[in-house]
Amino acid sequence: MVNSFIRPSDLRVLKHKHVTIKKEGKDEWIVLNHPATKTTANEVQAMPATVGIYKQLCALRLQTQKKIPSDEFVFFPQYKIRDTAMSVIGRLFREILERTGIPEQTDKNVTLYSLRHTSIMMRLVKGNVNTLHLSRNARTSQQMIDQFYSSHLTTDQIRVHLQRFEGVEKKKEEQLKKRLERERQK
């Protein structure tokens, strides 16, 4: 969830037919095209880390069956009643939290939905992401990003983005490469 922006309710409907691994050059990522669970049914471009995780899930599943039907649920397909699957996911998540002590360490009420918040906040804090683009990909509105996520950003967290001019930075980098190349040739 941290690498795919999805809501917990998306876990209940996500099937293998909704998952496409894309590749462009060395880059590999997943595109999710699952039914809308709250707002829109836009495609979701997941982060590259999802590819390995998904492949591991599939490999695990293939240990018990020869082929994975495209109409099979990705998470806990053995539970046809999806409320049961969500209960199991929730119980396992709470067990992880208990074993790791994350709620005590952070003094936060950590829920499964927190993983979606983490996904969006990581892109706002660590990435140089346009909030409109982020909102479209996360299947939410820009207003929600501004109201519930961006409002938590401190000026120190956004300082780097405010002070960065990508065109200028790229030009400086190219100049440095040229200078180093000239010096190496001498």
C-alpha positions in Angstrom: 0.0 0.0 0.0 2.9 2.4 0.8 4.1 1.9 -2.8 0.8 1.9 -4.6 -1.4 4.7 -3.1 -4.3 2.3 -2.7 -7.0 2.3 0.0 -7.6 -0.7 2.2 -11.0 -1.1 0.4 -9.0 -1.6 -2.9 -7.4 -4.7 -1.4 -10.8 -6.3 -1.2 -11.4 -6.0 -5.0 -7.9 -6.2 -6.5 -7.6 -9.2 -8.9 -4.7 -10.3 -11.0 -6.4 -9.1 -14.1 -6.2 -5.5 -12.6 -2.4 -5.7 -12.4 -0.1 -5.0 -15.3 3.7 -4.9 -15.1 5.1 -2.2 -17.4 8.6 -1.9 -18.5 10.4 1.0 -20.2 14.1 0.7 -20.6 15.5 -0.3 -17.1 12.3 1.0 -15.4 9.7 -1.5 -14.3 6.5 -0.6 -12.4 2.9 -1.8 -11.9 -0.3 -0.2 -13.3 -3.4 -1.0 -11.3 -6.7 -0.8 -13.1 -9.2 -2.0 -10.5 -12.8 -0.9 -10.0 -13.5 2.2 -8.1 -14.0 1.6 -4.4 -14.6 5.3 -3.4 -14.1 7.8 -6.2 -12.8 7.3 -9.7 -11.6 4.2 -11.6 -8.5 5.9 -12.9 -5.4 3.8 -13.5 -2.9 3.9 -10.6 0.8 4.1 -11.5 2.5 2.2 -8.6 6.1 2.7 -7.5 8.8 0.3 -8.8 9.1 -1.6 -5.5 5.6 -3.1 -6.1 7.0 -5.2 -9.0 9.1 -7.5 -6.7 6.4 -7.7 -4.1 3.8 -8.7 -6.6 6.1 -11.3 -8.2 6.8 -12.8 -4.8 3.1 -13.0 -4.1 2.6 -14.8 -7.4 5.5 -17.2 -6.8 4.1 -18.1 -3.4 0.7 -18.7 -5.0 2.2 -20.9 -7.7 3.6 -23.2 -5.1 0.1 -24.5 -4.5 -1.4 -24.3 -8.0 -0.1 -24.5 -11.6 -1.7 -21.3 -12.9 -3.1 -18.2 -11.3 -6.5 -17.4 -12.8 -6.7 -13.7 -13.9 -10.1 -13.4 -12.1 -8.5 -14.5 -8.8 -8.1 -12.0 -5.9 -4.5 -11.0 -5.3 -4.8 -11.0 -1.5 -6.3 -14.0 0.3 -8.2 -15.4 -2.7 -9.3 -18.4 -0.6 -11.8 -16.1 1.1 -14.7 -15.6 -1.2 -16.5 -13.5 1.4 -14.2 -10.4 1.1 -15.2 -9.1 4.5 -13.5 -12.1 5.9 -10.4 -11.4 3.8 -10.3 -7.8 5.1 -10.7 -9.1 8.7 -7.7 -11.3 8.2 -5.6 -8.5 6.7 -6.6 -6.2 9.5 -5.7 -8.8 12.2 -2.3 -9.5 10.6 -1.6 -5.8 10.3 -2.4 -5.3 14.0 -0.1 -8.2 14.9 2.7 -6.6 12.9 2.1 -3.3 14.8 2.1 -5.1 18.1 5.4 -7.0 17.4 7.2 -3.9 16.0 5.9 -1.4 18.6 5.4 1.2 15.9 2.4 2.9 17.6 4.3 3.3 20.9 7.4 4.5 19.1 5.5 7.1 17.1 2.8 7.9 19.6 0.3 7.6 16.7 -2.9 5.6 16.1 -1.6 3.5 13.2 -4.3 1.9 11.0 -4.2 0.1 7.7 -5.3 3.4 6.1 -2.1 4.9 7.5 -0.2 3.1 4.8 -2.0 5.2 2.1 -1.3 8.4 4.1 2.4 7.3 4.3 2.4 6.7 0.5 1.1 10.2 -0.3 3.1 12.0 2.4 6.4 10.3 1.2 5.8 11.7 -2.3 5.0 15.2 -0.9 8.1 15.2 1.4 10.7 13.2 -0.5 9.6 13.7 -4.1 9.1 16.7 -6.2 5.5 15.8 -7.1 2.9 18.1 -8.5 -0.2 17.8 -6.1 -2.6 17.6 -9.1 -0.6 14.7 -10.6 -0.4 13.0 -7.1 -4.2 13.4 -6.5 -5.1 11.9 -9.9 -2.8 8.9 -9.4 -4.1 8.4 -5.8 -7.7 8.5 -7.0 -8.5 11.5 -4.8 -9.0 15.3 -5.3 -6.3 18.0 -5.1 -8.5 19.5 -2.4 -8.1 16.4 -0.3 -4.3 16.4 -0.8 -4.2 20.1 0.3 -6.6 19.7 3.2 -5.4 16.4 4.7 -1.8 15.9 3.5 -0.1 19.1 2.5 -1.4 20.8 5.6 1.0 18.6 7.7 4.1 19.7 5.8 6.4 22.1 7.6 8.3 24.8 5.8 11.5 22.9 6.6 10.2 19.9 4.7 9.4 21.9 1.6 12.5 24.1 1.8 14.5 22.0 -0.6 11.7 22.1 -3.2 11.3 25.8 -2.9 15.1 26.4 -3.3 15.5 24.0 -6.2 15.4 25.1 -9.8 15.6 22.0 -11.8 16.7 23.6 -15.0 19.5 25.5 -13.2 20.5 22.3 -11.3 20.6 20.2 -14.4 22.7 22.9 -16.2 25.2 23.0 -13.3 25.4 19.2 -13.4 26.1 19.2 -17.1 28.7 21.8 -16.8 30.4 19.9 -14.0 30.4 16.7 -16.1 32.0 18.6 -19.1 34.7 20.1 -16.9 35.5 16.7 -15.3 35.7 15.1 -18.8 38.0 17.9 -20.1 40.3 17.4 -17.0 40.3 13.7 -17.5 41.3 14.1 -21.2 44.2 16.3 -20.2 
